[in-house]
Amino acid sequence: MSEPTPEQLDASDKVEKRTIGGEIRYYLKDIAAHWPAVVEQHPDAAGHEAWWTADGKFHATHAQLRRDAMIGGIV
């Protein structure tokens, strides 16, 4: 899985661009819609955040979202 480019992230309607502490981040708008299986098994995941930085690196505040991203679970 290749990391998304800033152009792809800017064009996506599934993320919201924010600047946090001078860093551009692209936050997923709806984790439950993006990862229904994770939210079904871990309902607390829906209340967490997941984002990409401008360099295409993925970050998440929930461990299962991070694990799924590592194995290509982002769709």
N, CA, C and O atoms as CSV, one atom per row, in Angstrom:
chain,resi,resn,atom,element,x,y,z
A,1,MET,N,N,0.840,-1.166,0.000
A,1,MET,CA,C,0.000,0.000,0.000
A,1,MET,C,C,0.890,1.236,0.000
A,1,MET,O,O,1.779,1.369,0.842
A,2,SER,N,N,0.652,2.126,-0.932
A,2,SER,CA,C,1.451,3.344,-0.971
A,2,SER,C,C,0.770,4.439,-0.145
A,2,SER,O,O,-0.447,4.448,0.035
A,3,GLU,N,N,1.583,5.336,0.336
A,3,GLU,CA,C,1.053,6.424,1.156
A,3,GLU,C,C,0.412,7.465,0.254
A,3,GLU,O,O,0.919,7.725,-0.837
A,4,PRO,N,N,-0.698,8.070,0.685
A,4,PRO,CA,C,-1.366,9.063,-0.155
A,4,PRO,C,C,-0.524,10.333,-0.295
A,4,PRO,O,O,0.228,10.705,0.605
A,5,THR,N,N,-0.671,10.971,-1.427
A,5,THR,CA,C,0.033,12.231,-1.665
A,5,THR,C,C,-0.798,13.378,-1.086
A,5,THR,O,O,-1.994,13.216,-0.843
A,6,PRO,N,N,-0.173,14.525,-0.866
A,6,PRO,CA,C,-0.944,15.687,-0.410
A,6,PRO,C,C,-2.079,16.033,-1.380
A,6,PRO,O,O,-3.152,16.458,-0.952
A,7,GLU,N,N,-1.848,15.853,-2.667
A,7,GLU,CA,C,-2.883,16.138,-3.658
A,7,GLU,C,C,-4.078,15.202,-3.493
A,7,GLU,O,O,-5.227,15.634,-3.583
A,8,GLN,N,N,-3.805,13.915,-3.250
A,8,GLN,CA,C,-4.889,12.949,-3.034
A,8,GLN,C,C,-5.661,13.287,-1.758
A,8,GLN,O,O,-6.890,13.217,-1.731
A,9,LEU,N,N,-4.940,13.649,-0.715
A,9,LEU,CA,C,-5.602,13.991,0.543
A,9,LEU,C,C,-6.437,15.263,0.390
A,9,LEU,O,O,-7.552,15.336,0.906
A,10,ASP,N,N,-5.908,16.259,-0.312
A,10,ASP,CA,C,-6.659,17.498,-0.542
A,10,ASP,C,C,-7.933,17.241,-1.347
A,10,ASP,O,O,-8.949,17.900,-1.126
A,11,ALA,N,N,-7.884,16.293,-2.274
A,11,ALA,CA,C,-9.022,16.002,-3.137
A,11,ALA,C,C,-10.063,15.087,-2.482
A,11,ALA,O,O,-11.183,14.982,-2.983
A,12,SER,N,N,-9.720,14.431,-1.384
A,12,SER,CA,C,-10.620,13.474,-0.748
A,12,SER,C,C,-11.744,14.174,0.006
A,12,SER,O,O,-11.524,15.160,0.709
A,13,ASP,N,N,-12.957,13.641,-0.158
A,13,ASP,CA,C,-14.091,14.160,0.608
A,13,ASP,C,C,-14.269,13.404,1.928
A,13,ASP,O,O,-15.211,13.676,2.673
A,14,LYS,N,N,-13.380,12.466,2.219
A,14,LYS,CA,C,-13.466,11.662,3.440
A,14,LYS,C,C,-12.599,12.202,4.577
A,14,LYS,O,O,-12.650,11.699,5.699
A,15,VAL,N,N,-11.804,13.231,4.275
A,15,VAL,CA,C,-10.934,13.813,5.290
A,15,VAL,C,C,-11.182,15.312,5.412
A,15,VAL,O,O,-11.685,15.964,4.497
A,16,GLU,N,N,-10.812,15.825,6.568
A,16,GLU,CA,C,-10.905,17.259,6.849
A,16,GLU,C,C,-9.499,17.765,7.140
A,16,GLU,O,O,-8.813,17.235,8.015
A,17,LYS,N,N,-9.074,18.778,6.417
A,17,LYS,CA,C,-7.723,19.330,6.587
A,17,LYS,C,C,-7.712,20.290,7.766
A,17,LYS,O,O,-8.538,21.199,7.856
A,18,ARG,N,N,-6.751,20.071,8.675
A,18,ARG,CA,C,-6.577,20.944,9.837
A,18,ARG,C,C,-5.081,21.206,10.033
A,18,ARG,O,O,-4.233,20.411,9.628
A,19,THR,N,N,-4.786,22.334,10.661
A,19,THR,CA,C,-3.409,22.625,11.037
A,19,THR,C,C,-3.333,22.573,12.556
A,19,THR,O,O,-4.024,23.319,13.249
A,20,ILE,N,N,-2.490,21.688,13.062
A,20,ILE,CA,C,-2.314,21.493,14.503
A,20,ILE,C,C,-0.851,21.779,14.834
A,20,ILE,O,O,0.049,21.074,14.378
A,21,GLY,N,N,-0.629,22.810,15.623
A,21,GLY,CA,C,0.740,23.157,16.008
A,21,GLY,C,C,1.658,23.384,14.823
A,21,GLY,O,O,2.837,23.035,14.878
A,22,GLY,N,N,1.136,23.964,13.754
A,22,GLY,CA,C,1.926,24.220,12.561
A,22,GLY,C,C,2.033,23.048,11.601
A,22,GLY,O,O,2.629,23.185,10.532
A,23,GLU,N,N,1.469,21.897,11.956
A,23,GLU,CA,C,1.528,20.701,11.114
A,23,GLU,C,C,0.192,20.504,10.408
A,23,GLU,O,O,-0.862,20.551,11.043
A,24,ILE,N,N,0.233,20.283,9.101
A,24,ILE,CA,C,-0.986,20.005,8.346
A,24,ILE,C,C,-1.359,18.547,8.562
A,24,ILE,O,O,-0.531,17.649,8.409
A,25,ARG,N,N,-2.623,18.326,8.919
A,25,ARG,CA,C,-3.150,16.972,9.126
A,25,ARG,C,C,-4.464,16.825,8.380
A,25,ARG,O,O,-5.207,17.789,8.193
A,26,TYR,N,N,-4.734,15.591,7.956
A,26,TYR,CA,C,-5.967,15.271,7.250
A,26,TYR,C,C,-6.717,14.234,8.088
A,26,TYR,O,O,-6.379,13.050,8.066
A,27,TYR,N,N,-7.729,14.679,8.821
A,27,TYR,CA,C,-8.472,13.814,9.734
A,27,TYR,C,C,-9.623,13.116,9.018
A,27,TYR,O,O,-10.335,13.725,8.220
A,28,LEU,N,N,-9.795,11.827,9.314
A,28,LEU,CA,C,-10.970,11.116,8.814
A,28,LEU,C,C,-12.213,11.741,9.423
A,28,LEU,O,O,-12.261,11.998,10.626
A,29,LYS,N,N,-13.214,11.984,8.596
A,29,LYS,CA,C,-14.444,12.598,9.080
A,29,LYS,C,C,-15.319,11.600,9.842
A,29,LYS,O,O,-15.989,11.977,10.804
A,30,ASP,N,N,-15.321,10.329,9.422
A,30,ASP,CA,C,-16.241,9.353,10.003
A,30,ASP,C,C,-15.555,7.992,10.141
A,30,ASP,O,O,-15.566,7.185,9.212
A,31,ILE,N,N,-14.968,7.752,11.296
A,31,ILE,CA,C,-14.249,6.489,11.528
A,31,ILE,C,C,-15.201,5.294,11.417
A,31,ILE,O,O,-14.827,4.257,10.868
A,32,ALA,N,N,-16.415,5.429,11.928
A,32,ALA,CA,C,-17.361,4.311,11.888
A,32,ALA,C,C,-17.679,3.903,10.450
A,32,ALA,O,O,-17.807,2.712,10.168
A,33,ALA,N,N,-17.807,4.856,9.547
A,33,ALA,CA,C,-18.088,4.537,8.144
A,33,ALA,C,C,-16.849,3.956,7.459
A,33,ALA,O,O,-16.968,3.111,6.573
A,34,HIS,N,N,-15.687,4.400,7.862
A,34,HIS,CA,C,-14.444,3.962,7.225
A,34,HIS,C,C,-14.007,2.582,7.710
A,34,HIS,O,O,-13.466,1.795,6.932
A,35,TRP,N,N,-14.236,2.283,8.980
A,35,TRP,CA,C,-13.833,1.008,9.584
A,35,TRP,C,C,-14.997,0.372,10.332
A,35,TRP,O,O,-14.915,0.232,11.553
A,36,PRO,N,N,-16.069,-0.018,9.667
A,36,PRO,CA,C,-17.226,-0.582,10.392
A,36,PRO,C,C,-16.888,-1.845,11.192
A,36,PRO,O,O,-17.433,-2.044,12.278
A,37,ALA,N,N,-16.007,-2.693,10.680
A,37,ALA,CA,C,-15.665,-3.929,11.397
A,37,ALA,C,C,-14.928,-3.624,12.697
A,37,ALA,O,O,-15.182,-4.264,13.718
A,38,VAL,N,N,-14.024,-2.658,12.669
A,38,VAL,CA,C,-13.294,-2.295,13.881
A,38,VAL,C,C,-14.251,-1.700,14.907
A,38,VAL,O,O,-14.190,-2.042,16.088
A,39,VAL,N,N,-15.131,-0.815,14.461
A,39,VAL,CA,C,-16.064,-0.166,15.387
A,39,VAL,C,C,-17.057,-1.181,15.948
A,39,VAL,O,O,-17.482,-1.064,17.097
A,40,GLU,N,N,-17.426,-2.175,15.140
A,40,GLU,CA,C,-18.331,-3.220,15.634
A,40,GLU,C,C,-17.682,-4.012,16.761
A,40,GLU,O,O,-18.327,-4.316,17.764
A,41,GLN,N,N,-16.399,-4.345,16.596
A,41,GLN,CA,C,-15.688,-5.123,17.609
A,41,GLN,C,C,-15.178,-4.265,18.764
A,41,GLN,O,O,-15.045,-4.745,19.889
A,42,HIS,N,N,-14.894,-2.997,18.481
A,42,HIS,CA,C,-14.342,-2.061,19.469
A,42,HIS,C,C,-15.141,-0.759,19.391
A,42,HIS,O,O,-14.655,0.216,18.819
A,43,PRO,N,N,-16.354,-0.716,19.952
A,43,PRO,CA,C,-17.208,0.464,19.802
A,43,PRO,C,C,-16.553,1.782,20.209
A,43,PRO,O,O,-16.910,2.838,19.687
A,44,ASP,N,N,-15.604,1.729,21.130
A,44,ASP,CA,C,-14.935,2.962,21.544
A,44,ASP,C,C,-14.073,3.563,20.435
A,44,ASP,O,O,-13.707,4.736,20.513
A,45,ALA,N,N,-13.744,2.788,19.413
A,45,ALA,CA,C,-12.914,3.296,18.321
A,45,ALA,C,C,-13.577,4.463,17.591
A,45,ALA,O,O,-12.886,5.346,17.084
A,46,ALA,N,N,-14.900,4.474,17.534
A,46,ALA,CA,C,-15.618,5.539,16.826
A,46,ALA,C,C,-15.349,6.907,17.444
A,46,ALA,O,O,-15.449,7.922,16.755
A,47,GLY,N,N,-15.013,6.949,18.716
A,47,GLY,CA,C,-14.744,8.215,19.383
A,47,GLY,C,C,-13.293,8.675,19.291
A,47,GLY,O,O,-12.935,9.722,19.829
A,48,HIS,N,N,-12.471,7.903,18.620
A,48,HIS,CA,C,-11.051,8.246,18.475
A,48,HIS,C,C,-10.807,9.031,17.195
A,48,HIS,O,O,-11.728,9.263,16.411
A,49,GLU,N,N,-9.572,9.435,16.993
A,49,GLU,CA,C,-9.211,10.177,15.791
A,49,GLU,C,C,-8.180,9.407,14.985
A,49,GLU,O,O,-7.360,8.665,15.527
A,50,ALA,N,N,-8.244,9.605,13.679
A,50,ALA,CA,C,-7.268,9.028,12.762
A,50,ALA,C,C,-6.960,10.082,11.710
A,50,ALA,O,O,-7.858,10.770,11.224
A,51,TRP,N,N,-5.664,10.203,11.358
A,51,TRP,CA,C,-5.282,11.235,10.401
A,51,TRP,C,C,-4.008,10.863,9.664
A,51,TRP,O,O,-3.252,9.985,10.081
A,52,TRP,N,N,-3.797,11.556,8.560
A,52,TRP,CA,C,-2.554,11.492,7.806
A,52,TRP,C,C,-1.866,12.832,7.937
A,52,TRP,O,O,-2.524,13.870,8.005
A,53,THR,N,N,-0.553,12.815,7.972
A,53,THR,CA,C,0.208,14.049,7.899
A,53,THR,C,C,0.491,14.307,6.417
A,53,THR,O,O,0.283,13.429,5.580
A,54,ALA,N,N,0.961,15.500,6.101
A,54,ALA,CA,C,1.178,15.885,4.706
A,54,ALA,C,C,2.155,14.962,3.979
A,54,ALA,O,O,2.124,14.873,2.752
A,55,ASP,N,N,3.026,14.273,4.729
A,55,ASP,CA,C,3.970,13.339,4.102
A,55,ASP,C,C,3.354,11.961,3.841
A,55,ASP,O,O,4.046,11.045,3.395
A,56,GLY,N,N,2.050,11.815,4.121
A,56,GLY,CA,C,1.349,10.560,3.844
A,56,GLY,C,C,1.390,9.544,4.957
A,56,GLY,O,O,0.870,8.441,4.790
A,57,LYS,N,N,1.985,9.869,6.085
A,57,LYS,CA,C,2.064,8.931,7.221
A,57,LYS,C,C,0.734,8.920,7.973
A,57,LYS,O,O,0.125,9.964,8.204
A,58,PHE,N,N,0.298,7.711,8.351
A,58,PHE,CA,C,-0.971,7.537,9.053
A,58,PHE,C,C,-0.755,7.511,10.558
A,58,PHE,O,O,0.238,6.969,11.043
A,59,HIS,N,N,-1.690,8.101,11.293
A,59,HIS,CA,C,-1.664,8.129,12.752
A,59,HIS,C,C,-3.080,7.871,13.266
A,59,HIS,O,O,-4.055,8.206,12.594
A,60,ALA,N,N,-3.192,7.281,14.445
A,60,ALA,CA,C,-4.500,7.061,15.056
A,60,ALA,C,C,-4.350,7.008,16.574
A,60,ALA,O,O,-3.301,6.633,17.097
A,61,THR,N,N,-5.414,7.387,17.263
A,61,THR,CA,C,-5.390,7.355,18.720
A,61,THR,C,C,-5.955,6.053,19.269
A,61,THR,O,O,-6.032,5.893,20.487
A,62,HIS,N,N,-6.351,5.122,18.416
A,62,HIS,CA,C,-6.873,3.824,18.847
A,62,HIS,C,C,-5.967,2.727,18.296
A,62,HIS,O,O,-5.660,2.717,17.104
A,63,ALA,N,N,-5.545,1.816,19.145
A,63,ALA,CA,C,-4.569,0.790,18.767
A,63,ALA,C,C,-5.040,-0.084,17.607
A,63,ALA,O,O,-4.236,-0.400,16.730
A,64,GLN,N,N,-6.305,-0.487,17.568
A,64,GLN,CA,C,-6.777,-1.367,16.500
A,64,GLN,C,C,-6.775,-0.650,15.153
A,64,GLN,O,O,-6.494,-1.267,14.125
A,65,LEU,N,N,-7.081,0.624,15.147
A,65,LEU,CA,C,-7.015,1.384,13.891
A,65,LEU,C,C,-5.582,1.427,13.376
A,65,LEU,O,O,-5.349,1.303,12.174
A,66,ARG,N,N,-4.626,1.600,14.275
A,66,ARG,CA,C,-3.212,1.602,13.885
A,66,ARG,C,C,-2.802,0.241,13.329
A,66,ARG,O,O,-2.104,0.164,12.318
A,67,ARG,N,N,-3.239,-0.843,13.997
A,67,ARG,CA,C,-2.894,-2.191,13.530
A,67,ARG,C,C,-3.487,-2.452,12.148
A,67,ARG,O,O,-2.796,-2.978,11.275
A,68,ASP,N,N,-4.741,-2.099,11.935
A,68,ASP,CA,C,-5.358,-2.309,10.624
A,68,ASP,C,C,-4.631,-1.518,9.552
A,68,ASP,O,O,-4.442,-2.010,8.439
A,69,ALA,N,N,-4.228,-0.316,9.869
A,69,ALA,CA,C,-3.513,0.508,8.893
A,69,ALA,C,C,-2.172,-0.127,8.531
A,69,ALA,O,O,-1.742,-0.051,7.380
A,70,MET,N,N,-1.514,-0.748,9.498
A,70,MET,CA,C,-0.211,-1.375,9.249
A,70,MET,C,C,-0.316,-2.539,8.256
A,70,MET,O,O,0.618,-2.791,7.495
A,71,ILE,N,N,-1.451,-3.247,8.263
A,71,ILE,CA,C,-1.600,-4.388,7.371
A,71,ILE,C,C,-2.426,-4.055,6.135
A,71,ILE,O,O,-2.827,-4.950,5.391
A,72,GLY,N,N,-2.679,-2.769,5.918
A,72,GLY,CA,C,-3.399,-2.375,4.706
A,72,GLY,C,C,-4.889,-2.387,4.858
A,72,GLY,O,O,-5.607,-2.553,3.872
A,73,GLY,N,N,-5.381,-2.216,6.067
A,73,GLY,CA,C,-6.819,-2.240,6.308
A,73,GLY,C,C,-7.539,-0.962,5.955
A,73,GLY,O,O,-8.758,-0.889,6.110
A,74,ILE,N,N,-6.833,0.047,5.487
A,74,ILE,CA,C,-7.484,1.290,5.105
A,74,ILE,C,C,-8.037,1.112,3.705
A,74,ILE,O,O,-7.320,0.707,2.790
A,75,VAL,N,N,-9.286,1.412,3.549
A,75,VAL,CA,C,-9.924,1.255,2.232
A,75,VAL,C,C,-10.382,2.589,1.710
A,75,VAL,O,O,-10.942,2.665,0.617
